[in-house]
Each structure stands twice: as C-alpha cells, then as structure tokens.
Amino acid sequence: MSAKEVTYGLNCPRCGGRIEVPEGQQLVICPYCQQRSIVRGDRGLLRYQVPVQIDRQRAEAMLPRFLSDHPAIARNAARLAKIEESFLVFLPFYTAWGRVLGWVFGQKRVGAGRSARYEPREVQFVQDVTWNEAACDVGEFGVESVPLEGKPYVPYDEDEIHRLGLVFEPVSSSSEALQRAEDQFQAQVKDAARLDRIAQVFVRIVRRRFGVVYYPLWILRYLYRGRAYQVAVDGNSGQILYGKAPGNTLYRAAVLVGGMALGALVAFDVPTLLLYFGRNSDEMDGLIVLSGIALLVGFTIMYTAYRAFRYGEEYEYRWKERTSAIDFQPQQILQGISDIVTAER
C-alpha cells in the first residue's frame, strides 16, 4: 500500500502506540496491544503542522530583546544572561475552525438616570472563527495557546517533525476540547451582541472542522547569577510566547510607593472632596455612591501595587489571545485548510 493511502499519527486509546489508518478504513487494530478502535469520520482526527521558519541562531537572538523589553526585568539581565541550551519542540494544539452564525434576542439600555429604558434588540452575528488550546501538559513550557492567525498549515509529516525536534503527542480528551471550543464560540456571540439583557441565543456553527496542529517552539534555557530561567520562542514567526526573567528591584519599589500614594489619594481624598462640596446638593445619594466607588478603586490600586512588589522578584510574560482564546480569521485561511484536506484525500 502506498504512503499516500495511509494516515499516520493516530494513537491507540489503550497503550498510546502509533496506528496506521488505511484510506477509508473505519475499524483499525493496534499492532502493539491488539486494541480494536473505530475511526470517527472518514479520516479520523485531522492533523496539521506549522512549518519551522526560524533557525536556532535567530531564536537565540530574541533572548536579549526580551530581557530588554520591560522595565520590570532586571536592567543587567540582557548582559549577564547566558544560554545553557536551546532546542526545538513540537507541541500539539487542539484547534477548531468554523463559521459562526448567531442570533441574539434581548434588550439594550438607552438613556440615563430616570429616563433610562430598555428597548428590544435583535443582533445577528456572522464570523469565521478559530480556537485552540494545548493538547498536552504544557506546564514546563507555559504556552497554553498559540497565534494561528495568518500561519500556514501543511499536512502532518511524522518523519519530518521527528527529525527536526522533540514531538509531544495529545494526551487530553479531544471530545472535551471540542466542547470547550463550542462553548467559547457561543460565549463570543453573546459578547458581540453587547446587550444588557439577553432573552434567547441561537448559535449554529457551519463549515466546522476540528483537528490537531503541531506547533514549533524554540525553548531557550539560560542562567542569570546562578538561577535558571526559560523562554519559549515561536518557531514560525520568532515571537516570544512565554518567558521568565529576574525582576527589577527598583521598579518594584517605585510601583509600590507610587501605587500606595495614588490609591490613598483616590480612596480618601476624592470621597472627602465629593462629600464636602456636595453636602448641600440634591444629588447627595449619588455622591455617596460615587464616594464608595472611589474608595473601592483606591483600595484596588493599592492592592495591585502590593502584589506587583510582593511577586515581582520574577517577571513572567505569557502571550494571550486577543478575544478570550478566539481569533477572528480571514476567509482565506479556512479556504487553505479545505485545500489541504482535499489534497490529502
């Protein structure tokens, strides 16, 4: 049987061994433990990989930039840091693509004060979306999701990625990941509606596709004054996705002092002024509410400043997606995925 007629990369649910799935075959047998499994769909779980476009030298060149990028990082970190090792890994990410069609019925608040009222609204939502999350334990690397927007996808090539670096396989449930993706899509529809009261939400996902994307990361481990830190660099774009660095003591102290001063001003001086100048006003009830809000905001600022000082001994950066793990994608990306699947078949 030719290589084009076999799908690679599926794992046995009992022993984790790699299974070859001949084209169109629904029942497969694990060659290691003889476990019989049914492949869902005509190709099982779709697998792609993002190509490596950043070499080791370019990845290592990103470390000094990262260590010089934020005032919370020790000022001499870029000069004293020494890379101990750098290696390429491919992490699997469950990924869902689709077009979300949503209808939200509810009410929107218009006006203010006593003239405020709620008017009925119907909001329609049509958007191409994608979602992804790590399909294995990423505690060591700190990358829970990756920026897939605009990235090229190619069919999964087991031999190539094992030759290039260390490959991790999915260990979490794909069905649970798919459910989380659909929950996120539905939540995105509600957020996009921007209604104050929601009565009914109807969501339909069309052109749905779900699979695993193996994403390349350069892992840089370095030493600073005898302490070990780690940075994860996007192997396709060179972007820093996760990193730890030594903290800046002077910056921590400045944040603490400045935050406490500003928080005290907002929490105590602002309410005092509001209540003093508005003591004979007819809006006294409103001023009391504003004073309470100012008090809460002030204490929040002080608490935030304290946390920045208390936990600022180490600086940690974690890339986060813009829209709660949902990225809006151009139509061209979904079309590209469809082309890949057509070519595989």
N, C-alpha and C positions, 0 to 999 in steps of 0.2 A: 504494500500500500504506500502511495507517495506521501511526502511530508505535508502537501497541501490538503490532504484529505483527513488529517488528524489534528485535533485541538489539543494543545499542551497547556499545563499549568493548573488543572483542576486537582484538588486534594481529596483524598479519601476521608470521609467524616469519622471513621473509626481510628485509623492509625496515622493519618496525615500524609501517607505516601502519595507520590505524584501519579496521576492516572491519565492515560491517553484515551481520548474520546473520538472514535472514528466518525466521520461526517454522517450526520443523520441518525446516529445510534442513540437510543434513549436509555437503554439498560447497559451499565458498564460494570465490570468486575475488577476489584483491586488486585493487582498482581502480587501484593505482599500479604494481605490478610484474607483475601477472597470475599471481602465485603461487597455485596451487590447494591448498586445505587442507581437511582433514576435521575437522569439529567433533565432539569427543567428547561423548557424551551428547546429549539432545535440546535442550539449551540452551547447550552449551559450558561454559566456566568461569563459574560464578555470581559475580556482582559485587554488592556492597552498599556502602553508605556510612553513616557515623555522623554524625548532624546536628550542626551548629555551634550551641552554646548559650551560648558565652562570646564577648562582643564584645571589640574591641581595648582599650577602657578597662579592663575587668575583668582582661584578661590582663596588661596592664602593671602593674596594681595588685599582682600576685603577685610581682613582682621584689623590692620592699623586704622582703616577708615571707620570701622565700627567702634573701636576704642577711643576715637577722637570725636565721635559724633554727638555725644550728650554730656552736659556739664555734671551730671550725676556720677559719671565714671571718673575714677582717679586720673588726675592730669598726666601722670607719668606712665600710665598703663601701656600706651602705644609704644613707648620707648623701651620699657622693661619686659614686655611680654615676649615669651619665646615659645614657638610652636614645637610641641613634642611629637605629635603625629597628625596626619591628615589622611582620610580615606573616604571612599565613595560608597554610599549605601543606596539601595532602592527600597523605599517604604511603600506598602500598598495602601491605597485610599479608596474606600467605597465611594462611588460617585453616581449621582442621579442627574439625568438631564430630562428636560421636558418643556412643554409649553403649558402654562397655567392659564386656565380660563376661569375667572371668578366673578360672582355676582354677590354683592353685599347690600342688604336692605337694613336701614336703620334711620337714625335721626342725627342731625347736626345742630349744635347750639349756635344761634346767631344773636347778635346784640349783646349788651352787658347790663349788669345791675338788675333793676326791677323790670327793665324792658326785654330782658333775655327770654328767648323762646326756643323751642326745638322744632325744626322743620324736617319732614320726611325726605330721605335721600335714597337713591339707588345708584350704586357705583359699580361699574364694570371694570374688570382687570384682565388684561391680556399681555403676557410677557414670557419670553424664553428665559428659563432659569437653570441654574446648576447648583449642586450641593455636594460637599464631600467631607469625609471625616476619616481619621486613621483607622485602618482595619486590624491593627496590631497594637501592642503595648508600646507607646512612644515616650514613656516616662524618661528614658535615658536621653532622648533627643529633643523633647519638648515641642515637637511640631505636630499639632493636632489636626490641622487642615492646611491646604496649600493653595496658592493663587493659580487656578487653572485657566483664568480668562486670558484668551489670546494665545494659549500654549498649543503647540502641535501635538496631535496624538498619532501614534503609529501602532500597528498590531504588535501584540506581545511576542517577544523573541526570547525564549528561555536561555538559549545558548549565549546570546549577546550580553544580556544583563548580568549573567553569572560570570562572564569573562571580565566585565568592566568593574564589578564591585560586589559588595555583600548584599544579598537579597533576602528580605523578610517576606513571609507569607501571611495571608489573612488568618486570623485566629478567632475573631469575633463573629457574631451571627450576621449573615447578610440580610436575612428577613427583618431582623430588628433594625438594622441600619436603614433599610428601605422605608420602614415605618417612620423612623425619625425624619427622614428626608421629606416624606409626605406631610408630616406634622409641621415641619418648617415651612413648606410651601403654603400650607393653609394659614399659618400664622402671618406669613408675609402678605397674603391677600387682605387680612384684617387690618394690618398696619397701613397698607397702601390706601385703604378706604378712608382713613382719618375721620371716622365718625365717632361721635360722643356716646351714642347708644346704638348697639347692634342687635337687630332682631333675628335675622337669618343670614347664613352664609352658605353659598353653594360654590363648590370648587370642583373643577374637572381638570385632570392632567392628561393631555394628549401628546402624541409623539414621545411617549415615555420610554426611557432607556436607562438601564442600571448595570453597572459593572465595576471592575477594579482597575484603577490606574496606578501603575508603579512609577513613583516619582523619585528622581535622583537628588540626593543631598550630599554635599561635601561636609564631613564632620571634622572640625578643627579643634584639637585639644592643645591648650597652651598653659604655661606656668607663669605666675606673677608673684614674685617674692616667696616662692616655695608652695604656693597654693594653686590648685588645678582648676581651670575653667574650660568651658566648651562653647563653641559657636557652630550653628548649622547654616550652611550657605546653599541657596537654590542652585542645583546643578545645571539648570537650563538658562536662567537669567542672571545669576550672580547676586541676587537679592539676599539679604540677611533675613532668615525666617525665625531664628531663635538664637539667643546669646546671653551669656552671663559674664559679668565683669566686676572688678573690685570697685567699691563705692568711693565717692569723694567726700572726705570728712568735712571740709569747709562748706561744701554745697549743702550737706545735711544740716549743719549748724545754721546756715543762713535761712534755709527753708523753715526750720523750727522757730527761730526768732521772728522772722517776718510773718509766718502764719499765725503765731500766737498774738502778735500785735494787731494784725488785720482782723483776726477772729474776735478779739476783745473789743475792737472798735465797732464792728458790726453787731455784736451780741449785746453790748451795754450802752454805748454812746448813741447809736441810731434809735433804739427804742426810747431812750430818755428824751431825745430831741423831739421825736414824734409825739410823745405824750405831753411834753411841756407846751409845745406850740399849738397843739390841737386840743388842749384841755377844755376850751370853751366852744369847741366845734360841734356841729350836729352829727358829724361823722365819727364820733368817738369810738363807737363799736368797731368800725372798720380800721381805725388806727390801732386799736388793741390787737386786732388780728394781725396787722402788719408788723407790730412790735413782736408778737410771738414768732412770726416767720423769720424776722431778723435775728431773734435770739437763737432759733434753730440753725439758721445759716451760719451764724458766727461760731457756734459750737462745732458744727461740721467742719469749718475751715480749720479750727484748732486741732480737731481730732485727726484730720488729714495731714496736717503739718507734723503732728506727733508720730504718726505711722511712717511718714517719709523719713523721719530721723531714726525711729526705732528699727526699721527694717532696711535702712539704706546702706548697710555695711556692704551689701552686694547689690549690684544693679542687674536687673533681669529684663530682657526685651523679648516679647512674643508677638509675632505677626498675627494680626487679626483681620478677618474679612470685614468688608465694609458694612454688610447688611445682615448681621446675625447668621453667618455661615451660608448665606445665599448670595450668589453673584449673578447679576443680570448679564446674559451673554448675547452677543450678536448672532443673527441667524446663520452667519457663515460657519460658525463653529459646529452647530448642530448638523449642518449640511455636510461638513467634513467628516463627522463621526459616521453619518449614514454612508458616505462613500467608502470608508474603511470597512464597514460591515459588509457592504456589497462586494468589495474586492476579496474579503476573506471567504465569502461563500462561492 
